[in-house]
Amino acid sequence: MYVYVFEGPEGLRGFATHSDGLDLPATYGQWKLINRLIICEDDDDRPIVRTKECLADLRTYGFHLTRHGQRLSANSAIALEAI
């Protein structure tokens, strides 16, 4: 599966299945496309993303978020929007 990597503010990274990033929460402003990965369920983790967590979030929420390499759950993302 192609996974597109986007950069957001303050160390935020977004992972989406569409290169336009429209799946990512708009609350964080502009997302900048920085990479494209090919990820499969049986791949090892990568330095920038834990494979299984990323794919699970993409299936469940349509996006995956990390900040400074740490996964943000959907609830964390909602909490961040309130900041």
GUSE-145241 format. One line per 3 residues: their letters; for each residue x, y, z of N, C-alpha, C. Coordinates in pm, whole numbers. Layout:
GUSE-145241
A = X:Y:Z:X:Y:Z:X:Y:Z  ... .
//
This chain:
GUSE-145241
MYV = 85:-116:0:0:0:0:90:124:0  54:221:-82:124:349:-78:72:429:40  165:484:117:131:571:229:209:700:209 .
YVF = 138:811:213:198:942:192:226:1006:327  346:1061:338:391:1119:464:388:1271:451  324:1335:548:309:1480:548:369:1539:675 .
EGP = 419:1659:662:474:1732:775:375:1840:816  352:1849:945:266:1952:1000:345:2037:1099  278:2119:1176:346:2207:1271:402:2132:1392 .
EGL = 507:2186:1449:561:2141:1578:588:1991:1587  656:1937:1487:695:1797:1490:585:1698:1457  473:1747:1410:361:1659:1376:382:1598:1238 .
RGF = 360:1467:1228:364:1397:1100:229:1331:1077  183:1340:955:58:1277:917:84:1174:809  15:1062:817:27:954:719:-111:930:661 .
ATH = -120:927:529:-249:914:462:-234:827:338  -347:780:287:-344:697:167:-365:777:39  -391:904:52:-410:990:-65:-303:1099:-67 .
SDG = -246:1122:-183:-136:1217:-195:-177:1361:-172  -307:1389:-174:-352:1527:-151:-365:1560:-3  -359:1458:84:-366:1480:227:-501:1520:281 .
LDL = -605:1509:200:-738:1551:244:-794:1466:357  -735:1347:379:-778:1262:490:-729:1312:625  -628:1399:624:-567:1447:747:-651:1557:811 .
PAT = -648:1567:944:-725:1672:1012:-683:1812:966  -778:1889:918:-750:2024:866:-717:2123:977  -750:2088:1099:-728:2177:1213:-583:2223:1224 .
YGQ = -491:2139:1182:-349:2169:1197:-295:2260:1088  -379:2306:1000:-336:2395:893:-286:2317:773  -191:2374:705:-139:2313:583:-51:2194:615 .
WKL = -74:2086:544:12:1969:550:103:1973:428  231:1946:448:328:1947:339:371:1803:309  347:1757:187:387:1624:145:540:1616:143 .
INR = 596:1517:215:741:1506:221:795:1371:175  707:1269:165:757:1137:126:641:1047:85  675:940:17:579:833:-14:647:702:20 .
LII = 576:619:94:629:489:135:541:379:78  599:263:62:521:142:35:528:60:163  412:38:224:406:-33:352:314:-154:339 .
CED = 361:-267:391:282:-389:398:272:-433:543  168:-506:575:141:-549:712:259:-622:777  333:-700:699:443:-778:756:578:-706:751 .
DDD = 580:-579:714:705:-502:713:752:-474:856  882:-460:870:938:-416:997:905:-269:1018  911:-225:1144:893:-83:1172:1004:-4:1103 .
RPI = 974:119:1073:1071:209:1011:1110:316:1112  1218:385:1087:1259:490:1183:1150:597:1205  1070:625:1103:971:732:1118:831:684:1153 .
VRT = 807:550:1148:670:503:1174:670:355:1212  581:322:1305:557:182:1341:452:128:1244  492:32:1166:413:-19:1055:272:-62:1095 .
KEC = 260:-151:1191:129:-206:1227:36:-99:1284  89:-9:1367:7:100:1420:-43:191:1308  47:221:1216:11:309:1104:-101:247:1021 .
LAD = -84:123:982:-185:58:897:-317:40:970  -313:9:1100:-436:-4:1178:-510:129:1184  -438:238:1208:-502:370:1212:-557:410:1077 .
LRT = -485:379:970:-534:411:836:-665:338:808  -674:212:850:-798:136:830:-912:192:917  -881:228:1040:-984:270:1136:-1026:415:1118 .
YGF = -927:505:1106:-955:649:1107:-933:718:972  -861:650:882:-829:711:753:-701:792:754  -635:801:870:-508:871:882:-433:817:1004 .
HLT = -305:850:1011:-221:813:1126:-138:937:1159  -130:971:1287:-55:1088:1330:53:1050:1429  168:1116:1417:274:1103:1517:326:1243:1549 .
RHG = 381:1255:1668:451:1379:1706:583:1336:1766  691:1383:1704:826:1347:1747:840:1195:1760  782:1122:1665:795:978:1659:698:899:1746 .
QRL = 616:967:1825:520:899:1912:381:904:1851  315:789:1851:179:780:1794:81:864:1874  -6:931:1800:-117:1003:1861:-244:925:1828 .
SAN = -321:892:1927:-448:823:1903:-549:924:1849  -659:875:1801:-764:964:1752:-809:1056:1866  -817:1004:1989:-853:1088:2103:-749:1195:2129 .
SAI = -622:1162:2111:-515:1261:2127:-527:1369:2022  -560:1329:1901:-575:1426:1792:-690:1522:1823  -799:1470:1877:-910:1556:1915:-868:1651:2026 .
ALE = -793:1599:2123:-745:1684:2232:-652:1793:2181  -567:1759:2085:-476:1858:2028:-552:1970:1958  -664:1936:1896:-743:2037:1827:-796:2142:1924 .
AI = -812:2104:2049:-864:2198:2148:-757:2294:2198  -630:2262:2174:-520:2346:2222:-507:2472:2137 .
//
